[in-house]
Amino acid sequence: MAFESLSDKLSAAFKRLKSKGKLTEDDVKAAMREVRLALLEADVNYKVAKEFTKKVSERAIGSEVMESLTPGQMVVKIVDEELTNLMGGGEARLNIPSSGPCVMLLCGLQGAGKTTHAAKLGRLLKKKGHRPLLVACDVYRPAAIKQLQIVGQQAGVPVFEEGQGDPIRISKDAVRRAKDYGNDFVLIDTAGRLQIDDKLMDELKNIKEAVHPNEILLVVDSMTGQEAVNVAKSFDEKLDITGVILTKLDGDTRGGAALSVKAVTGKPIKFAGVGEKLDDIEVFHPDRMASRILGMGDVLTLIEDAQTKLDEKQAEKAAKRMLQNKLDFNDLLAQFDQIKKMGPIRGVLEKIGMDTRKLSDSQLDDRIVDREKAIILSMTPQEREKPSLINPSHKRRIAAGSGTRVEDVNKLLRSMEQMQKLMKRVKGKKGRRRFMPPMNMPGMPGGMPFN
């Protein structure tokens, strides 16, 4: 989990504050020393960490906090607000021109993930109703053009390429092509180097002068911590970047890059890569990231994911059948497909603020869904509609067909029975209270404890 170590240390510092009925100036200073140390261990820039704790201390020592009935909570609120400000305050929107395509130049060091994130960004834009065009200007790295064509095809976004030609000419031809064919976004995938050098910067400057990009987005690997900030600073000095795409934010990163890059360069993080799939890219929201760092989850992003990834009509149909107590294994099969679209179980639970470290590996195993789907698919159509038809010999056949044990089949059948009983009780209450399904119901793999 991203920021895991930082979140733990901040939580420990705030727990001590919350245990006090009244705070003194010494209490605040002691807590801020712990916070500063936690930030430094997370590879946050020293000056940034020092300035951050100074601002929090000044606000926390004020009368509003000292005289509050819940001073510990007030300090957490201040830290949340200052973390948000540190990362930019609000969502940084794209610089979209009033006419013509929006030209986006993606740059960065080799291995940062430019090509993959060009396709991810293209897919994100397409899902929002745009017509992006990917441009292959990395003419040096072996198979770079082919890689962009493959990920472009997977993302459903066209790729413009002219082979191993001149990147400046290719970029100019691509913009002309976009104007002729109505592409409203042009995403230029440029070459990288193992380190910053004059040759790399000269080529990027020449492309910039040739196509006048509306956005120059630097792709940096968040796993490199403070080094990512140094790279961002160097590129900004040479190219005047407009923003950053921070990759691998789902990994075991210490968080230094996310917390330092805006303060050091003055340029915002605009997107974050949060996984390996082409859908695993998010618009960067400083306030939501601050909530994640403080262990408060990110429900808004989860809701947005659900709105874009889930079938609303299918969900309404399932809800209606549940309340009519007509739920069967065909409905459950459809629900499993919906769950898979939301991504890894661990990521979903972390966004609602759950500490997944308290759960076992078996409860977070995404293969649970596949195993239970296999059991259902090994049933006959009649058995899926009427589970009561399944007798011991049927269970043995289903277990053999799905490569599971009879105990696994029994467990799924019991879950369905419990769900049907629960639906009867809910229906009997005639909607007098809002129903919240427990996490061990069918469709919630592994019986994960929610309470």
N, C-alpha and C positions, 0 to 999 in steps of 0.2 A: 504494500500500500504506500502511495506517495505520501511523504511528510510524516511517516509513522513515528520516527524517533522524535522529531520536533513536536508533534502533537502530544506525545507522552510527557515530554519534559514541561511543556506549557500547562498541560492538565495538572501535573503535580504541583507546579508553582501556584496555580489558581485555587487548587483544593485547599491549600494552607490558608489562603486569603479568605475563602468562603467559610472556613471553620471559625473565623473570628467575628464576633458581634459588632466590633468597632475597630476601625483601622487607624494606625498611627503612621506618621511620616516614615518611621523606621521600618514598619511592615511593608510599605510600598517600595521603599528603596531595596530592601532585601529581595522582594519578589522580582523587581526589575533587574537585579544582578543575575538572578536565575534565568530570566527571559533573555537577557543579553548573551549569556553563556550558551543557551540553547540555540539562539540564532547563529552564533559563531560556529558551533558544532555542526549546524546545518549548512555551513559553507556560505553564509550570507556575508557580503562585503562588510569589513570592520566599521567603516564610517557610516554605512547604512544602519547597521545594528545599533551603533552608539546614538545616532540621531533619533532613531525610532524609539528607543527606551527613554530618551530625554523627553520627547513629546508626550509619551504615555505618562511618565512621572509627573510632568507639569500639570496635566489634566487630572490625574488621579489624586494629587495632593490638594486639589481645590475643595471648597466647602461642599459642593454638590455631592461628592463622593463621601467625604469624611462624615457628613451629617446624614447620609442615607441610611435607611433601615436595612438595606442589603448592599453594603459597600463592596463586598467581593464580586457580586454580580455586576455592579457598576464598572469595576475595573475591567472585567472580561468584555463588557460592552465597548469600552474605550479601546481596548486592544483590537477588537474586531473592526472598529471604525478606522483605526490607524493602519492596520494591515491592509484594509481595502484601499485606503489612500496611497499606501506604499506601492501597491501594484497597479495604480492608475486611477482609482476612484470609480470608474464606470466602464462599460463596454466601449472599446475604441472602434468606431465604424470605419468602413472602407471609404476611400476617397474616389467616389464614382463620378465621372464627368457627366455634364448635362447632355452631351452628344458624343457619338462614337463609342467604340469599345473601351472598357476599362483595362488598361495594360498593366499586368502585374509581373514584376521581375523577381524571381525566386533565386536567392543566392545563399552561399554558405560553404563551409569546408566539406571536403569529400567524406562521405560516410555519415553525414548529419541527417540524411533522409529527404533530400530535396525532391528527387524523382517520385518517390512514393507519396510525399505530401502534396506534390503538384496534382497528382491524380485524386488524392483525398479531397483537396480543396475544390477540384473540378466537379467531383461527385456531389459535394455539399452544395455548390452553386446550382448544379443541375436540379437537385431536389427542391431548390427554392424557386425554380421556374426560369432560370437563366440558360443561356446557350454558350457554355465555355469552350475554348479551344486550347489544347495543350500544344506547346511548341518545343521541339527537341533541339536545343542549342548546346548540349553537352556532346561535342563532336570528338572528344579525346578519349574518354573512358571506354574501354571495350564493352560492347553490348549495351551502352547507355541508351541509345536510340531504341533498340529492341525492347529494353526494359520499360521504357515509357509507353511504347506501343501496347505492350502486354497489360500494364496496369491501367492504361487509358481505355482499352477494350473492356476490362473488368469493371471499370467505373462508368462505362457507357458514354465516354467523352472522346470526340475525335482528336487525332494527333496530326500536327503539321510537321513534316520533316523533309529535308533536302539532302540527306546523307551527310557525309563527312566534309561539308562545305564551310563557308565563312559564317560564324555565328552572328555577326552584325547584319550580313545580307539576309540570312535566314529569318532573323527577328523582324526585319523590315518587311520582307515578303509575307510573313505570317500576319502582321497587322493589316496589310493590304487585303489579304485573303479574308480576314475576319470582317472587314468593312463590306466586302463584296458579297459575303454569304450570310451576313446578319448575326455573327457571333458577338455577344455583348461583353464577354470577358476573354482576355488573351493571357494565358499563364505560361511564362517563359521559363523553362527548366535550363539553368545554366551549368557550366562546368565548375567543379570544385578542385581544391588542392589539399594536400595533407597539411599544409600550413599556409598562412597568408604571405603572398609574394607580389612583386610588382607586376608580373605577367598576368596573374589572375585579376588584379585590380584594374589594370589597363583595359583588359577585355570587357570587364563589367562596365567601366566608365564609357567605353565606346558604344556598347549596347544601349546604355542609358541615354547618351546623346543622340543615338539614331532613332529611338522609338519614344522617348520622353514618357517613361512609365508613370502611371498615376500612383502605383504602390511599388515600393522596393521592400520586399519582405525577406528578412534574414531567417533561415532555418537553422536552429541550434539544438544540440542534444542536451537536455536538462540533466542527464546522468553525469555530465562533466562538471557540474557545479559552478564554482567561481570562474573556471576557465571559459565557460560559456559566456559569462558576462564580459570577460576580457576580449573574446572574439567579437561580441556584439559591439563593443566600444571601438574596436579597430575598423570594422566594416562601416560603422556609422561615420567615423572621421573621414573615410575615403569616399563613401557613396551617399551619405545623408539618408540612411534608411528611414522608412516610414513606420515600420513595425517589425515584430518578431513572431515567428511560429516556433513554439517550444515543443519539442518532440519527447516521447518516452516519459510523459508525466504520470503514466500509470505504473512505472517501475519503482525500484527501491531507491528513489532519488531523495537527497537530503533537503531539497527545496531552495537552495541558495540562489539558483538562477532565476526562479520565478519571483523571489522576493527582492532581488537586487537589480535586475536588468532595467526596469523603468527608472529607478532612482539614479543609477549610474549613467545611463545613456539618454534619459529623457524621452525615450521612444517606447510606446506601449506594446505589450504582448497582445496580439490580435487573435491568434488561434493556438490551440493546444492539441497535440497528438496524444491520445489516451489509450492506444492499443495498436495491434498489428493489422486489423481489418480496415478496409477502405472507408467504412462508415465511422471508424474510431477517430473522429476529429471534432472538436467543439470550438465554438466561439468562446474566447476567454472572458470570463466575468470575474473581476477582482473580488466583488462582494461574496460570490459563491465560493471562490477559492479560499477566501478568509474563513468562511464557515467550515470548509473541509479541514483546514489546518487546525482549527479549534475544536474539531471533533463533533461538529453540529450537523454534519451531513450536507447534502445538496439536493433537496427535494425538487427545486425548480428545474434543474437540468434533467432529473429523472422524469418529470412530467413532460418536458419537451421531447425527450427521447420516446416516450410512450406515444405522444401525438404524431410523431413522424414515422415510427416503426410499427405500431400496432394497427390492426384492422378494426376501425371503430364499429362497423356494422357487425362484424363477427363478435366483438365484445358485447354489444347490445343484445345480440341473439342469445349468447351464452347466459347473460344475466337474466334474461326473460325466462329461459328454460330452467335456470336454477330456482327462481322464485316460484315457478309453476311445479317444482319438484319433478321435472322431467329429465334431469341430468343423466346422461349415460356415458359410456366410454368413447363414443364418437365425439361428444362435446369435449371430453378430457383430452383427446388426441389433438383437437384444434387448439385447446388452451396451451398444450405443450409447445406447439409450433409458435404461438404468440410469445411464450416465455423465452424461447431460443432467440427470437429477434431482439430482445432487450440486452443481449450480451451476457458475459459471465455472471454467475450468481453472486460472486464476491463483490463485483462492482456495483450491482444493483443494491445490495444490502448496505454497502458503505455510503451510498448516496442518501439513504434514509437515516444515516447516523449510527448504524449498528457497528459495534466493534467486532469485526469478523475473527479476530484472534481468539475469541472465546468459543468459537465454533470449531468442530473437528474437521479434518480434511475430508472425511466422507460426507459431511453435511454441505461442504462447498464444492463437491465434485460435480462438474457440469455433465458428466457421463450418466448421472442419475436419470436425467430426463430421457436420454437415449435408451437406457435400459427399460424404463417404464413404457416408453413408446413401443419398444420391441415386444413387450408382453401384450400390449393391446393389439398390435398388428398380427400377433399369432392367434388371436381369437377369431372365430367366425363372425360374420355380420350379425347373426342372430344373438350371439353371446355378447357382443358389444352393446346391443340394444337392451338385452335383458340379462344382466349379470347373474340373476338367480338361476339361470339354466346351467351354470358351470358347476359340474360335480367333480369328485376327486379324480376320475379318469381324465376329464377335460383339463383339469389343472396340470396333470402330468404331461399331457400333450402340449399345452401352452408353454410350460416351462422348458420342455425339450425344444420346441420350435423357436423360442426366444433366447436360448442359451443361458437361462437363469434357473433358479431353484424353485421348487414348489412353495417354499416359505416366502419368496419374493412375490409370487402370484397371490398368495393369501394376504400378504400385507397390502397390496394394491386393492384387492377386493374389500378388505376391512375399511380402508380409507374411503372407498366409494360408499359403503354402507353408512359410515359415520357422516359423510357429507349429505347423504339423502335424509338421514334423521335430523341433521342440523337444519336443512332447508324446510322440513316440516315444521320445526319449532319457529323458525323465522316467519314462515307464512302464517302461522297461528297468531303471531303478534301483530299482524296486519300493518306492518311497516311503522310501528310506533317508535322504533328507534333505528338508527342507522346501523346496517349490518357491516361488520368488519371481519372477513374470513380469517380464521386462524392459520398460522404458517405451516401447520401439519396436515392441511386439507389436500385433496388431490389437486395437482397443478402447482403445489408448492413443494418442490422436490426435497426429499431427505428429512421431512418433518422438522424444519429448522425452527428453533425456539424464537418466538417473536417477543414474548413478554419477559 
